[in-house]
Amino acid sequence: MLKPEECVLVVVDVQGQLARVVQQSERLHQKLEVLIKGVQLFDIPILWLEQLPEKLGPTSDNLAQALVSSCHPISKQHFSAWQASDFRSKLNALPQKQIILVGIETHICVYQTCIELLENGYKTHLVVDATSSREEANKLCGIQMMQASGAQQTNVESLLFELQQQAMGERFKALLKLIK
């Protein structure tokens, strides 16, 4: 079972025009917003990435508004976040070794980030309903490749309730409001 104090949320490249053209973009944004606000209830650190923001554009407005209270974007030029020294240094400075991984595109930047996280000793939990690609087949292939390499699949609701563990308290009430 995941424990909040062991986790970091990594949000990969939900930005620019690409964020609007991936499969089920609106649903993806809804799931990401719920997840971001949910992990904030647990005080889970968030690392927020943007691929070449000067060329591809900024993170989607609603997500950026949810994220800005917890962190600032880390710019990268490689597909894998691991190759960004700012990301690596921020992640290595944290004691957490459980990564909650979300973003786009599932089969490229999310996949390459996942593989390098796994290779560097991080247990990775891929939130499949909070990832997407332009083509559904590519998303499914990316998920299969990550799972075959050792990533654990989960979804937004399962993850948040796993972190909560009990159906009581103010945080539980706040989670129910987010999910419904």
Number of C-alpha atoms within 10 A of each C-alpha: 7 16 13 19 15 14 25 23 20 24 25 27 31 31 23 19 13 17 26 16 14 20 17 16 19 13 13 23 21 15 20 24 19 23 25 20 18 25 21 17 17 16 14 20 20 22 21 24 23 22 25 17 18 10 8 15 17 19 23 17 12 12 19 18 12 16 21 11 9 16 13 13 21 20 19 20 12 14 19 20 30 20 15 16 13 14 20 13 11 11 19 11 9 12 11 17 18 20 22 25 25 27 28 24 25 29 23 16 19 29 27 19 23 31 20 15 21 16 12 11 10 16 19 25 24 28 23 20 20 25 30 29 24 19 14 14 11 16 24 16 14 23 24 16 16 25 18 10 13 16 23 16 18 17 16 21 18 11 21 22 16 14 18 20 13 10 11 9 9 10 15 17 11 13 20 14 10 14 14 6
